[in-house]
Amino acid sequence: MNMKKIPMRKCIACGVQKPKKELIRVVKNNENEVFVDFTGKANGRGAYICKDKACFDLAIKKNAFNRALETKIEDEVFEKLKERLDEHE
């Protein structure tokens, strides 16, 4: 029996490795739009974060999104991301 490999990803805030499905993916696409990718399949540079408010706030505080997505992210984008995460909970 062949065991299927579970893709693991690391949270950019707390650094904990978890299965990809347990994390939320934030993507920067070619047009430099930053958005939450609930499918996990959108094209672009992705960063993963725990489904946790504390991790989201920590990632903002540590500038982890800016580093991981290699771009300067505006505050209103963070507000939009936060709203999307609230809807998803």
Summary of the structure (lengths in Angstrom):
residues: 89
radius of gyration: 13.1
end to end distance: 35.8
largest distance: 49.0
contacts: 225
relative contact order: 0.20
helix: 35%
strand: 25%
